[in-house]
Amino acid sequence: RGLDNCFSFTNLRDTNFAPYTGSYSNPNQNFGLIDYGYWDVRSRHTVHYDTSEVDPRTDSLLHTVPPGEEASVRLGNWLPGGEGESFTYAYDVDTNIFDLMYLRYAVVMENPGHTMTNQPRFTLEILNANDTLIDPVCGYADFYASDSLGWNTVPNSTVIWKDWTLVGFDITPYHGQRILVRLTTRDCDEGGHYGYAYYHLKCGSKNLISSTCGYVDSNIFIAPIGFNYNWYSSANPSVTLSTERRLDAVVDSTINYHCLVSSTENPSCTFLYTAYGGYRYPLSQLDYSYTWQPCSFTIDFTNLSTISADGITPAGTGERCETTKWVFPDGDTITTLNAVKTFSDTSEIKVRLISGIANDQCVDILDTIIKLERPYPNLNIFGDSVVCKNDTAFLFANHGGKFFWSNQDTTTSISFVPLVDTIYSLELIDSLGCYNVDSINIIVNPRDTTYISAEICDNDTYINNGFNTNVAGIHELKLFSQFNCDSIVYLDLTLNPTYNDTIYAEICNGSVYDSNGFNDSITGLYTLSLQTTKGCDSIVNLNLSVNPTYNDTINAIICEGETYTDNGFYENITGIYTQNLVTYKGCDSIVNLNLIVGHKYNDTILANICLGEAYNDFGFNETQEGFYTHPFLSQYGCDSIVNLSLLVHNPYFDTIIDTICQGDIYEYGFDADSTGTYIQNLQTTFGCDSILVLHLQVNPVYHDTIKADIYKGNVYNQHGFNEKETGVYTRELKTYLGCDSIIYLDLQVDNVLFPNVVTPNGDGVNDVFTLNNLVEQDAFPENELVIFNRQGKIIYRKTNIKSKIDFWDPALTKSPSGTYFYRFKGTRHDKTIDVTSSVEVLR
């Protein structure tokens, strides 16, 4: 069913499984399986597969299969009778595969209240091959029925039950050993009460898991499930950072983090993790050793992969990487920590080790070439690996044995005439019976006749392929090829001509001569090196003349109503005008007219002045209100008229009388906050100096505090308040002048508390019968405290208690332990109480 990853614990007939039954004192008395099906009460060894099934003896609260799993084994039943039964599993521990064992168990027992040695119980033992307990402390767990365990109970019954619980066991110390895992249940020894258990077994890895890696801000470490945890740092080992499986830690390369992992059943069973606190990368490393047997090599690979701060150098904590994958040339992969692999007789293999952390978010790949040396040399073919066409090749080998050449020969050597490149192979069975194979590539070089057609320019020499000539025609050259094979090369050579020509040209200033590959605009002699269609260097010369062009501008001014008629123009509006002309060399030239037409003005100025001032702009000098006229020439010399309409304005003197509240500011340009007279010098909308006077009165505001106290249950309802809790309260009011004022109420609510126990043992704590808050709050100025013993005799009386020394001290009255009675009467302005009750004196 695929349920078991190390123990076949659900296969009750597995050869590594031993079921026993017996009594309380000897549950291993009889070998044999008792299984009538999980629904049958008689079954003492059975498997439960129904994940929805619940145990009715636990008030149907316990599931018989743990959450997330597919099955469980039940050991024992719910029939009383002093029975005992056990399962023993044999397991060969290989920590390359698993180094933790997980027991998930649930227990149902009756608790008859016998002595511990007679109670129903459930035990786990880890034994050696001789059936002896290996470690009585960490390899043993015993659960017996007891209310002190804190298990679940079932109403109206003696049944107690423990819900599914996970316990981890470190099996690293047992590497390479065969261990026996024995689980045992017992009814009570006296036979009247039952006990049975459900369990699930699996294995896991002791690796510390991380969920982050690489260049991150923080590291997250996760320890294996099923243990107790104590995280601390190398910087401060005495401070516990966390007791959870997970630790979130800021990256710090100067710190290592340690996790002391302890058993949930026995805190003395521990192992320690150490985690590097800096940036974390996997670093793949390996070692290996091998042995040779005839015809094969067996290699033992040891995984030395660890955590690195940079992916290059180990961090030094000895941490293993979290995942491992070995990849071999035949496509085989192995995911255990270390690996063993057998290869056929070969001289070299390539192995890849992939190490990962943080769920393989970061991986490191190491490819290693391993050279294997056997006691005698590998098979090699020797002889002619390169021949010329039609030559004979000869091959032989360095081993003796049975020969099988690829050309079907079985002799120790072969000779042949290859026509093309050919691979010849040899399969050989040597004297040890080992299969050997090698191959050789025979290269056949040609004896060639080559024809070359070439062209060069008439000023070059052809020097390729062993030739050196500048004469057109057919040339012959006899050579040895690079493989020393006879060859003939024929050259058919053609000579192509070169050129040197001159061009004479004229352009206008501002133009560019861009024909025949030139791109020039200045008078001069230019040379261009070109190539003909056959690639031969040629020269073209350009003798270039640049003729001038003209662009002149006339600036002119006329008055409105006139016309400009010089230089071929006829214009009477302001603007820029252009005439395009041509020189005798045919070059375009331009005459521009920049014409300004000046206006004749007749304008009126509207002006304002203050009384006592004069208006003297634009040639005027006037002090009286009126309409004035003045002739003048404009900036362009044109006749114009300016009119002035002048107004004369008076200044002002005003007074303001106003009030503000204390703390306010009178703005409007004054920014005044105290009683007094203020003056502002202003200007009217026409810029005339004026004076504004402010007579300001500042009215007061008030902040008062009322201190009051009431007794608990009363309400303070004076001055507009309605409060019943201790605190400071605020009311905002307005004075008759409209200014905000505040009244604060500082209210204390008194409440006397009466103790019910006094312990006069001299330790300074609760030695005296103290009425809390009576003195501190002066809760009842008039009061009386009377103490009576059980016979009604007054043993202490005090009126108007003012300090703590006035309270009753049982040590001073030499009052023994027991029950006493008191009466307290108190009177205050708003409350009268009369309290009668009892107090216990305990020593």
DODOLUM-982438 format. One record per residue (C-alpha): x negated, y, z negated; residue in one letter. Coordinates in steps of 0.05 Angstrom, whole numbers, plus 5000, padded with zeros to 4 digits. Each point is the difference from the previous one (the first is absolute). Layout:
// residues N
XYZa...
//
This chain:
// residues 843
500050005000r494050464999g501250194927l493149824971d493650375018n495449584955c504149524957f505149555033s504150104938f506849885033t497749345032n501449564940l497149395037r493450315020d493949574984t497050584959n506250024956f501249574938a506850014963p500649734929y505549904948t499949834927g501650264931s498650664964y493549734971s497749665065n503450305062p494849655045n501949294978q503349745065n497850145071f505850115048g504750505032l507150094973i503850395053d507549905014y500650685033g499750694968y507550004984w499449364957d498850094925v496049364999r494550285046s493650164962r495750175062h503950355056t499750565050v505150585005h500950295070y506550404992d497650724991t507050224978s500549474945e500450254927v499149604935d506749964963p496649884933r497250715004t506950315007d498649955076s494850554995l493749605019l498849835073h497049315009t495550255057v495650624988p501650625041p496650015067g498249264999e503349405034e499849474946a498049814930s498649364961v504049834938r496449614945l504649704948g507550044992n505450224951w501149324967l497449964928p496349394976g492950204983g497749905071e493650265032g497950025073e494250285041s497250145069f492649965015t497150315064y493049865025a496750585035y493050085029d498050724985v496750375057d499450744984t498350145072n507549895011i503450164934f497350234932d506550144963l505749544980m507050294988y505249664956l507050295005r504349674947y506850054966a501649614936v506649784968v499849724928m504349904941e497350304935n501849524943p495650384951g495249434986h492750094984t495750255058m497149305012t506949695009n503250535044q501749915074p494250265041r496950105069f492449965011t494850095055l493149674997e494150035048i496249344994l493749725031n499749355040a499449624934n506750274975d496550454950t502050724986l494650435032i501350664963d504549974938p500650765001v500950225072c502149355032g505949864952y506850324988a505349774950d507250274995f504349734943y507150184982a500150594951s504350624991d493450394989s498449925074l505250525018g503249565053w507150075025n505549684958t506949715017v505850224955p502849484953n494449495014s492949834980t497550075073v494350485014i497250105069w494350375034k501250315068d495149895057w493150224977t493550035041l493449794967v493350015036g494149544985f492850135023d497549345030i493250285022t496349624945p502549345030y497250115071h498049345032g503649594946q506349585003r504750264946i506549714974l505750494987v504949684951r506850314984l503949684942t506950104969t502649704934r506749974964d499750114925c496449454963d506149814960e504049855063g505950464992g498150595045h497550055071y494750405037g498550055075y496550475048a500150245073y493450175032y496650215065h492549935015l495850365052k493050285008c497250675018g493850435007s496350364945k498250575046n501350714978l504550305054i499650725023s505350365041s495450575023t493250025031c495350455039g499950764995y505850114952v501450454939d501749434953s499049244993n505749534981i497949344967f504849414987i498149414955a503249305008p506949914972i501449584938g495150304949f499150574951n495550575022y495350524969n497050505049w494150454980y494450385033s492449934995s499950734980a504249894937n500949264984p503850134935s505850365035v505549575031t502250295067l505849515012s503049354977t503749885065e497849575059r498950625042r495050574989l500150645040d493250354994a497050625032v494149835044v493550084961d493649675023s496850074931t505249564966i501649255001n506849774974y500749374959h506249584987c499949504943l505249485020v502749564944s505049434996s507150184979t500049394955e493150084969n496650695001p493249684987s500149685070c497150545044t496150175062f497450675024l500750385065y495450575021t502050485056a495850535033y503350694991g497350365062g501949935073y501149265015r498349635063y499249255013p492949765016l499549325033s493849594978q498649265004l494749484988d499749295027y496349354998s500549415047y498349275006t498949605062w502549305013q499049655066p504050385052c503150534953s498650584951f504150134937t499650724976i502150244930d502050745003f499750414936t504150645000n496150574967l504850555024s501150564950t502450714990i495850575028s500350764992a498150125073d500949335036g492449915001i497449914929t503349584945p503250414944a496749544948g506349784963t499949295029g507350075023e502249515053r503950235060c507449834998e500849625066t495349555039t500249735071k494649575032w500349965076v496049465037f498249925074p504949425010d505850464979g500649694931d501450484942t499349894925i502950484947t496949714937t494750394963l494449545023n500149525059a496949355023v499749865075k496949445042t497450155069f497649545055s492649975014d498650715023t494450504991s503950644987e507050214977i503450664987k504450064938v504450604983r501850194929l505850494991i500950284929s505850454981g502850404942i506550384987a504249515040n494850055056d500850755007q492450005000c496049425030v492749865015d497849525055i493349664997l497649595060d494149544984t495949595049i497649364966i494249635032k500149264984l493749585003e500349255004r494149544989p498349975074y500550515058p506450155038n500849745071l496850465053n499649935076i493450225031f497850085073g501450465060d505450514983s498550445061v498549755072v500050275071c505149755049k498349295026n494949884944d500349394953t501750094925a497549534945f503349934930l498449584937f501850024925a496350004934n503949404970h500549265012g506449605002g505749885048k500250535055f506250245036f498450565050w505650405031s497949745070n501649294974q492549814992d498149614937t492550065008t495550384951t498650535054s503150215066i497850375064s504650315053f500650555052v505350514978p503250435054l503650494954v499550224927d502049394958t500849824926i497149314983y501849684933s497549414961l503849594949e495449564958l501249484946i493749994958d497049434959s504450194939l506249965042g501150764999c503150355058y495650555031n501450475057v496350555037d500550355067s495650415046i501950495054n496149895065i499450655040i498949915076v496750625031n500950135075p494750055055r503150625032d499750405066t502850694985t502150555049y500050724976i502950595039s497750684973a500250745018e495250554976i499150745017c494650195050d495750284944n500449394953d496549314995t503649334988y496449674941i505149494975n499649245000n492550005013g500250455063f496350665009n501850335068t503150635031n500649725071v506849825029a500749275024g499849274977i494749804947h498349304971e497449824929l498149304973k500949934924l500449534941f506750064963s500050134924q500549244993f493949895046n504249755058c497950205072d504450565030s500050485061i503050705000v501750395065y501050764997l504050385054d498150734986l503650635028t497250734993l505350564992n498250755016p499750614951t501950745016y498150754983n505050555026d501550754985t506850374999i500750765006y506450294967a503250664975e505450094946i503350604965c498350194929n504449594952g500549415048s496549334995v496649605056y502449294987d498949645066s495149445015n499249834926g497850714978f503550434947n496550685000d502150734996s493450404999i495650215059t494149525006g496949365029l502749344972y498049285010t504249374991l497249294998s505049515029l500349285023q502349765068t505349475008t494149504999k497550294933g493850375028c497850654968d501550635043s499450754989i505150565019v497750734991n505050594992l497950725017n505850404967l501650755005s505350324954v503550645027n502850514950p507350154984t502950634965y505050124944n500550764981d505150364955t502650735003i502850314936n505150575014a505150424960i506150395027i506050334965c507149775003e503150195068g493349995039e497249475050t492849725007y498249995075t492349925001d495949415027n505849705039g504649954939f507150314993y502349894928e504050394946n501049474944i495049814946t496649345019g494149635032i500149965077y495449595045t497850045074q496649385032n494650165052l494849605041v492550185009t496549965068y497249324976k507149774992g499950004923c506250194962d499550664959s504950344953i501750744981v504150074935n503950634978l501350084925n505550545001l502850364939i506350445007v500250494942g506850194970h503050704989k503150004930y505950364968n500549684931d503250184933t496849844933i504649894939l496050164937a501050074924n495950394949i500850164926c501450694974l493450394997g496549595056e498450205073a500849585064y493650105042n499749415049d500050065077f498150744997g505850214953f499250364933n507050064970e502650034927t507450165011q505549545024e501750115074g498949825075f493350195033y497049935072t492649935023h497249925073p493549585013f496149575051l500349224994s493749574996q500049965076y500850775008g507549995017c504650584975d504449784939s504650294945i500649784925v506050204956n500049964923l506449904959s497750134928l503749844933l497650254931v501949574938h500350164924n496849564943p504049694940y499749954922f504449444967d500849694929t502249284980i502349804929i500349244989d499049424949t496849295002i499349424950c493549854964q495549565044g503150265065d496650465050i503250615033y497749955071e501950455060y492850245003g499450164925f498249314971d501650264929a501349554939d500250494941s504350594979t497550665030g500150505058t496849815067y498750425063i499149785073q497550445057n503649765063l501250215071q506750085037t501549645064t497050615035f493649964959g501550594954c497249974928d505549874947s500049844924i504149454964l500450014922v502149374960l502450054926h499849264977l502849694935q497749274982v505249614957n497549444954p501249245004v500049514940y497049314985h502349714932d499149314968t504849664951i497249444958k505449524975a500949294975d506049534997i500949294976y500649445051k507249955024g501450754992n500250525056v496850694999y505350465032n498150704981q497850585046h503049645060g495949364991f503049304996n494149534984e498949364959k492949775018e493350264976t497050485050g499250715025v506050305037y500850645039t505850485016r499450595047e504250624984l500650735022k499650634957t505350545005y495350365048l500049385045g493049754984c498549254995d498549744929s498449304974i501849644935i496049374982y502849474952l494649584966d504449434973l497849434955q504749414988v498649684933d501049254988n498049614938v498049275013l500449484945f495249404999p502549294985n493249704980v494350244956v493349634996t496150284940p493649615012n495350594997g498150025073d502650715009g505549785047v507349994976n497949974927d505450514978v507550045011f499650625045t506250345029l497350215068n501150745019n502850204932l493750374981v497450155070e506550335023q502250254930d506449655022a503850044933f497350544953p504649734946e499349254992n499749424950e497049295009l501949444951v497049295004i503649404967f497749284990n504549415014r502950064930q502150725012g494750304956k497250675022i492549925008i498550665035y503650685007r497550645034k503750665012t498250505055n494449615034i495150505030k493849575017s498249285016k497449884930i507250084975d502249355036f500749334963w493449604997d501749274978p492749934977a500850574951l506549724972t496949305001k506049755038s499249285024p501849745069s507549955012g506250385020t501450704972y505650505010f499850745008y504650605002r498250645034f504150644996k498150625040g503150685012t498250535052r503450595033h503549575053d500149294972k500949594936t498349264998i500649444949d496449375023v499949334962t496149405027s494649484984s492549935011v495449404997e493450034963v495049515030l493049894974r
//
